Amino acid sequence: MEKFPLKGSREAAAEGNSYITAYQTVMKKSNGHTNGATGDSDGSFHDHPLAQHSKLTTSLTATAGTDEEDMIDITPRSSPGDVIGGGIGGGGGSSSGYHRETATESDTEREFGHSGGHSQRTMHQHVPTHSAFGDPMDGALSFYGSSDVQDDIPGIGQYEDFHTIDWQRDIARDRMRHRYIVKKRQDSLWDLIKGSIDAGSGWLCVLLVGIAAGCVAGMVDIGASWMSDLKHGICPPAFWFNREQCCYPAKQSVFEEGNCSTWKTWPEIFGLDRNGTGPYIVAYIWYVLWALLFASLSASLVRMFAPYACGSGIPEIKTILSGFIIRGYLGKWTLLIKSVGLMLSVSAGLTLGKEGPMVHIASCIGNIFSHVFPKYGRNEAKKREILSAAAAAGVSVAFGAPIGGVLFSLEEVSYYFPLKTLWRSFFCALIAAFVLRSLTPFGNEHSVLFFVEYNKPWIFFELIPFVFLGIMGGVIGTFFIKANLWWCRYRKFSKLGQYPVMEVLFVTLVTGIICYPNPFTRMNMNELIFLLVSKCSPGDVTNPLCEYKRMNITMGNSIIEVTEPGPGVYSSIWLLMLTFILKLALTIFTFGMKVPAGLFIPSLLLGAIMGRIVGIGVEQFAYSYPNIWFFTGECADSNLITPGLYAVVGAAAVLGGVTRMTVSLVVIMFELTGGVRYIVPLMAAAMASKWVGDALGRQGIYDAHIALNGYPFLDSKEEFAHTTLAADVMQPKRNETLNVITQDSMTVDDVENLLKETEHNGYPVVVSRENQYLVGFVLRRDLNLAIGNAKRLIEGISSSSIVLFTSTQPTQNLGPQPLKLKKILDMAPITVTDQTPMETVVDMFRKLGLRQTLVTHNGRLLGVITKKDVLRHVKQMDNEDPNTVLFN
């Protein structure tokens, strides 16, 4: 492109070299005009950044000579009528009674003394790249994401469903909008107030998201707790109380229902005793019936009203935050059905959690509130800043872990995470946790899910079993991922996928039948985890895991108290082993069904069971060999081994093996339990789990489901280590035809035929078919909208009209009026040469968030590389099926 004569190259270079100085000069000039870029008399906002940017470019190009008319115009500027007195398709002069200032009627125009016919508002106004297409009826030009009452062409600058956003374009649009607002602050007090409101809109938005997320999470927690207990019985004095609230004066645990007279089991409701064979069968039947009812309601609601409400939602949230569009995934119906369905599916007793879907619910809230602020609602890249903060609030309210939520959003789900998003995420998570603490859905004085308080330090020897737990967590996590993927793939490509509600009912029936006899599988998973991580106190006789015989022994010169496990502990170990096997198998078949289903709590439960069993073993090892050298001096006053701590470490290990989280996992775990002094054991287990998991399989569960669904997610954590070039990946290949649009020789009919015959999302614009020097890039969606709008609103536009992407019209135009579309042309597309290493191209796609890049050779266009091409090439080089990438 450098070797081809370019009109306006001097001005473009000047703009590139001293843009800020020139912009400030124009700002000073424009401040001298009292009516510069004003709004309508009715107060509607048309003060777009477009107008200011057009003033800049017009000033820079006003001195351009007419001897350059035969060159390609790459400089955005006003219409020829404003500079050289020409006009295409113009009518009479504008009416002074109805006049709205546009980008073309800038300071330059007034300095040239334009009036009457020279101030015609015509269709061919030339404006900066990425501007909206003008409305010929009033000449008002809208800017993408502006605060205008209505866009001239609805949809310009937006994206189709299942397409990737252009991060660079959206961020540039926001920067231009911001410059314009900063400049306008100097004009009046009202503009200063509007600028201040715009500056604080991000904080206000995340404040609203945090409040709403906390309220919704509180309702989900309270509703799920009440319906879960409804399977066992009811509280006749106040049916809206769950079992804990009903029996609060008795302070009874989950293992002693007999001490609470106010809570009635279903056998008692029907006049039977609480214990006995008959009551047991009645309770069994009611447990299964309630589970089937809740599960069928959840699956039916999801299928009928919001198909996107199924699953955890985190794989899709990761994909959306990377720049992918999934219409309706974060909508109000999805929010409503996900919230209600989550309560139902958790209450059905299925092996799933509600913590993962809380991230989806909070993201829905973030998406809905972002539309209240056009700064975020109309700019997809800016909207993702709010969604990142909402994801942090989701984890914050799920676990009561605000700092862990911020780190989870940063480490696991977010793709673009600037520093201001970190601060806003922190604020959003703080507000959400505060609101949740006010509602106290956990039923205790703490805002965390499993508050424990260990008063014994860990000893150095225990790092060995902690690392062992990490290794086992990586093994279990990898086994779960592979097994779950196999089952999900089978479901997807078999007839089973055609009957989602029947699958849910069958799994619920099996779960209810096999889980009720075992007291550990019958109880709520949150209660079981709390039981496993709790420490045993001397007076705790209700928990079978704490049935110890306590005795004093002499060690050296001191007497210490040791504990010997009783028969209840050994029977509980066998029951826990059975629970582990059942829960692992059920989670494999449950995760991926068409109900809202999370994975955090099942993973924590599996790890807590494993950790508690290992902890009991280490405790008995210390009891049997108290004088061994690594215990000498450590167990001076009491038995220091705490089995509950091993349950916490094991829970972190398995969750890390499933999700491959590290930093955020450790912070979530110590926030979850309040065990700050045990960070080192948690870190050791998390690192060992990740190392083993990465050695056995590259992907965590969320990345694996992204690949299974074929989403175009380019993981920034993976390295591209191959030696291919851009020419090897670009489409089309060297011997194939490249579909292009010429800048001034194709008719409307030619362009429409090209759109019908091809399915590309965009087209390069070149000088001519013989001379394929690159001019710019135009999106398919913008072309369709612009041509359709022009046909409706401009007289004289026909199928034989020439489509122009230049500032000048052909010298001999004897046919119909040409259609000028330069304003929808991206004249600064990202380009690479055909010899650019693909390692560099992949980094560009990851770090710049590109949709496509154009490949050139000596300035001539050769082909295009899209994000889909990059993903397919990565899979092909990794010996995977490239056709699994389904979307653009």
C-alpha positions, 0 to 999 in steps of 0.5 A, spaced: 500 500 500 505 504 501 507 504 493 501 506 491 499 514 490 494 515 496 490 521 496 491 525 503 497 521 505 500 528 507 494 530 511 494 522 514 501 523 516 500 529 519 494 527 523 498 520 525 504 524 528 501 530 531 494 528 532 493 531 539 496 538 537 491 538 532 486 536 536 487 541 541 487 547 536 481 545 533 478 545 540 480 552 541 477 554 534 471 551 536 470 554 543 470 560 539 463 559 536 457 559 540 453 554 536 458 549 535 455 542 535 449 544 539 443 539 540 436 540 537 431 545 540 427 539 544 433 537 548 435 531 544 442 529 544 446 529 537 453 532 540 456 526 537 464 525 537 463 524 530 462 531 529 468 533 533 472 528 529 470 530 523 472 538 524 479 535 526 479 531 519 476 537 515 481 542 518 487 537 516 484 536 509 481 543 507 488 545 504 488 539 500 489 541 492 484 539 487 490 536 483 490 529 487 483 528 485 485 521 481 488 518 487 485 514 492 482 518 498 484 515 505 483 521 509 476 522 512 473 528 511 467 532 509 463 532 503 466 535 497 461 540 497 464 543 503 471 543 501 470 544 493 463 547 492 460 540 489 454 536 491 451 529 489 444 528 489 443 534 493 436 538 493 435 545 494 438 549 500 436 547 507 430 550 510 432 555 516 426 553 520 428 545 521 436 545 521 440 540 525 447 541 525 451 535 522 458 533 522 459 536 515 457 543 518 463 544 522 467 550 523 471 549 517 464 550 513 463 556 517 470 559 516 469 558 508 462 562 509 458 556 506 450 558 505 444 556 501 446 551 496 453 550 499 450 547 506 446 542 502 445 536 507 446 530 502 447 523 502 455 523 501 458 526 507 464 523 508 466 522 516 471 518 520 472 510 519 466 506 523 461 512 523 454 511 522 451 511 515 447 518 515 440 519 514 438 523 508 432 526 510 435 530 516 443 529 515 444 528 522 449 523 523 449 518 529 456 515 532 456 508 534 454 507 541 452 514 542 447 517 546 442 519 541 435 518 541 435 514 535 440 511 530 439 513 523 440 506 521 438 501 527 444 496 527 450 499 524 455 498 529 452 492 532 453 484 531 450 478 529 448 473 533 454 467 534 459 472 531 465 475 534 466 483 536 471 487 534 475 489 540 479 495 537 473 498 533 469 498 540 475 501 544 476 506 539 469 508 539 469 509 546 475 513 546 472 518 541 466 519 545 470 520 551 474 525 548 468 529 545 465 529 552 471 532 555 471 537 550 464 539 551 465 540 559 467 546 558 461 549 554 456 549 559 454 547 566 449 542 564 455 539 559 459 539 565 454 535 569 453 530 563 460 529 563 460 527 571 454 523 570 458 519 564 464 519 568 461 515 574 456 511 570 461 505 571 461 505 578 453 506 579 452 501 574 456 496 578 453 498 585 446 496 582 449 490 579 452 488 586 445 490 590 441 486 585 446 480 585 446 480 593 438 480 593 437 475 588 443 470 591 439 471 598 432 469 595 435 463 591 439 460 598 433 461 602 428 458 597 433 452 596 434 451 603 426 451 604 425 446 598 430 442 600 427 441 607 420 440 604 423 433 602 423 431 609 417 434 612 414 441 614 414 446 619 406 446 621 406 453 625 410 456 620 410 452 613 415 458 610 420 456 615 426 451 613 428 445 619 433 449 622 429 455 623 423 451 625 428 448 630 432 454 632 430 454 639 432 446 640 439 447 636 439 440 634 443 438 628 442 434 622 442 427 625 437 428 631 430 430 629 427 427 635 429 433 639 425 438 635 417 437 636 415 443 632 418 440 625 414 434 623 416 429 618 411 426 613 410 420 616 408 424 622 403 428 618 400 422 616 399 420 623 405 415 623 410 415 628 417 418 627 421 411 627 419 404 624 419 401 618 412 403 615 414 411 617 421 409 613 417 407 607 413 413 607 418 418 608 422 414 602 416 415 597 415 422 599 423 424 598 423 421 591 416 424 589 418 431 591 425 430 588 421 428 581 416 434 582 422 439 583 426 436 577 421 436 572 419 443 574 426 445 573 427 441 566 420 443 563 421 451 565 428 451 562 425 447 556 419 451 555 422 458 556 429 459 557 433 453 553 440 457 555 438 457 563 441 450 563 448 448 565 453 452 570 454 457 564 461 459 566 464 456 559 459 460 555 460 466 560 468 465 558 466 465 551 462 471 551 467 475 555 472 473 550 468 477 545 463 472 542 455 474 541 450 469 544 443 473 544 439 472 549 444 468 554 444 474 558 437 476 558 431 477 563 428 470 561 434 467 562 435 470 569 428 469 571 428 461 569 435 460 571 434 463 578 427 459 579 430 453 576 436 453 580 432 453 586 428 447 584 434 443 581 438 443 588 432 442 592 431 435 588 437 433 591 441 432 584 448 432 585 449 439 583 451 446 586 448 453 585 455 456 586 457 456 579 450 458 576 450 464 580 456 467 576 451 466 570 445 469 574 450 475 576 452 476 569 445 476 567 444 482 572 450 486 569 448 485 562 441 488 564 443 494 568 448 495 562 443 497 558 441 503 562 447 506 561 448 507 553 456 508 554 456 500 556 449 498 553 451 500 546 458 498 546 460 491 546 467 491 549 465 496 554 459 492 556 464 486 558 467 490 563 461 490 567 460 483 566 467 481 569 465 485 575 458 481 575 462 475 575 466 477 581 459 479 584 457 472 582 462 468 586 462 473 592 455 471 593 455 464 592 461 463 597 461 469 601 468 470 598 469 477 595 476 477 594 476 470 591 470 473 586 475 478 584 481 473 583 476 468 580 474 473 575 481 475 573 484 468 573 478 464 570 473 468 566 475 474 564 479 476 557 480 483 557 481 486 565 484 493 565 486 496 572 479 500 572 475 493 571 479 490 577 477 496 582 470 496 580 470 488 580 472 489 587 467 494 589 461 490 586 463 484 590 464 488 596 457 491 595 454 484 593 457 481 599 454 486 604 447 485 601 448 478 602 450 479 609 444 483 611 440 477 608 444 472 612 441 466 608 447 462 611 443 462 617 449 464 622 453 470 624 458 469 619 457 471 611 461 465 609 458 458 607 462 453 611 465 457 617 470 453 621 475 455 627 481 451 628 485 453 634 491 448 632 497 449 628 499 445 622 506 441 623 511 441 618 510 433 617 503 434 614 505 437 608 506 430 605 499 428 606 497 435 604 501 434 597 498 427 597 491 430 597 493 435 591 496 429 587 489 425 588 485 431 587 489 432 580 487 425 578 480 425 580 479 431 577 482 429 570 478 422 571 472 426 572 473 431 566 474 425 561 468 421 564 464 427 563 466 429 556 465 422 554 458 422 557 456 429 554 459 427 547 454 421 547 448 425 549 450 430 544 450 425 538 445 420 540 438 420 541 438 421 548 439 428 547 432 429 544 429 427 550 432 432 556 426 432 560 426 424 561 433 424 562 433 429 568 427 425 571 431 418 570 437 421 573 433 424 579 429 417 580 436 414 580 439 419 585 433 419 590 432 411 590 440 410 591 441 416 596 436 416 601 438 409 605 445 413 606 444 418 611 451 422 608 448 422 601 441 423 603 442 430 607 444 436 603 451 437 600 452 443 604 450 440 610 455 434 609 461 439 607 460 443 613 460 436 617 466 434 614 470 440 615 468 441 622 472 440 628 470 435 633 469 438 640 469 433 647 461 434 648 460 433 640 456 426 641 451 427 635 456 427 629 458 420 628 465 422 625 466 425 632 465 418 636 472 418 639 474 415 646 479 420 649 484 418 654 491 421 657 498 418 656 504 420 658 509 423 653 516 425 656 515 429 662 508 431 660 501 428 660 497 429 653 490 428 651 489 423 645 483 420 642 482 413 639 476 412 634 470 409 636 466 404 632 462 410 629 468 413 626 469 406 622 462 405 620 462 413 618 469 411 614 465 406 610 459 410 609 463 416 606 467 411 601 460 409 598 458 416 598 464 418 594 463 413 589 456 414 588 457 422 588 462 421 583 458 417 578 452 421 579 456 428 578 459 425 571 452 424 569 448 430 572 453 435 570 451 437 563 443 436 563 438 441 561 437 444 568 441 449 572 447 445 575 454 447 578 460 444 579 463 447 585 459 444 591 460 437 588 467 438 587 468 440 594 464 435 597 468 429 593 475 432 596 472 433 603 470 426 603 477 424 601 481 429 605 477 427 612 478 420 611 486 421 610 485 426 616 483 420 620 488 416 618 494 421 619 490 422 626 491 415 628 498 414 625 500 420 630 496 416 636 499 409 634 506 412 634 507 418 638 514 418 639 516 418 632 522 423 630 517 428 626 512 428 632 517 429 637 516 436 640 510 438 636 505 434 640 507 437 647 500 438 649 495 435 645 494 431 639 495 436 633 492 433 627 485 436 625 481 431 620 477 437 618 483 441 616 484 435 611 477 436 609 478 443 607 485 441 603 482 435 600 476 440 597 481 445 594 485 439 591 479 436 587 476 443 585 483 445 583 483 438 579 477 439 576 477 447 574 485 448 574 484 454 578 490 456 583 490 463 586 483 464 586 482 457 589 486 458 595 483 465 596 476 462 596 477 456 600 480 460 606 475 466 605 470 460 605 472 457 611 475 463 615 482 459 616 487 464 614 493 461 618 492 454 613 494 458 606 500 454 605 497 447 606 492 450 601 497 453 596 501 446 596 495 442 595 492 447 589 499 447 586 500 439 586 493 438 583 494 443 577 501 440 576 498 433 576 492 435 572 496 439 567 500 433 566 494 428 565 490 433 561 491 440 558 484 442 559 479 444 565 472 442 565 470 449 563 475 449 557 473 442 555 466 444 555 468 450 550 471 446 546 465 441 546 460 446 544 465 449 538 465 456 541 471 460 538 475 461 544 482 463 543 485 461 550 490 466 552 494 461 557 496 456 551 502 457 547 503 456 540 509 453 538 509 451 531 513 455 525 507 456 520 506 462 516 500 467 515 500 465 508 499 457 510 493 459 514 489 465 510 483 464 506 483 463 500 489 459 498 494 462 492 491 459 487 483 460 489 479 467 487 479 472 493 472 475 494 473 483 494 469 489 492 472 495 488 472 502 490 469 505 485 467 500 479 461 495 482 454 497 482 449 496 487 447 489 483 454 487 483 455 488 491 448 484 492 450 478 488 456 478 492 452 478 498 448 473 496 453 468 493 458 468 499 457 468 506 463 472 509 462 477 515 466 482 511 469 484 504 476 487 503 475 493 498 481 494 493 482 499 488 480 495 482 480 487 480 487 488 476 490 492 481 488 489 488 491 494 493 488 495 499 483 501 501 479 498 507 475 493 509 467 493 510 462 489 514 457 484 511 452 487 516 453 494 515 453 493 507 446 490 508 443 495 512 446 501 508 444 499 501 437 497 504 437 504 508 439 508 501 434 504 497 428 506 502 430 513 503 434 516 497 431 517 490 435 515 484 438 509 487 437 503 483 441 496 482 445 500 476 448 505 481 455 505 482 457 504 489 463 508 491 468 507 497 472 514 495 471 521 496 470 523 489 465 521 484 467 518 477 469 523 472 464 521 467 457 518 470 452 518 465 448 513 469 444 513 476 446 517 482 452 513 485 451 510 492 457 513 497 459 508 502 465 511 505 463 512 511 462 505 513 469 503 510 474 501 515 480 505 512 485 502 518 484 495 518 489 490 521 494 487 516 500 482 516 504 480 510 504 473 508 511 471 511 508 473 518 509 467 523 503 465 525 505 465 532 505 473 532 498 472 528 495 468 534 498 473 539 495 479 535 488 475 535 489 474 543 492 481 545 488 485 540 481 481 540 481 481 532 476 479 528 480 478 522 486 480 519 488 482 512 494 479 508 498 483 503 504 482 499 508 488 497 502 492 498 497 488 494 492 484 498 492 476 498 487 474 503 484 474 509 485 470 516 479 470 521 479 468 528 475 461 526 481 460 521 486 461 527 482 456 531 482 451 526 489 452 524 491 451 532 487 445 532 490 442 526 497 443 529 495 439 535 492 433 531 485 435 533 479 435 529 479 443 526 471 442 524 469 442 531 470 450 531 462 451 529 462 458 529 465 465 526 
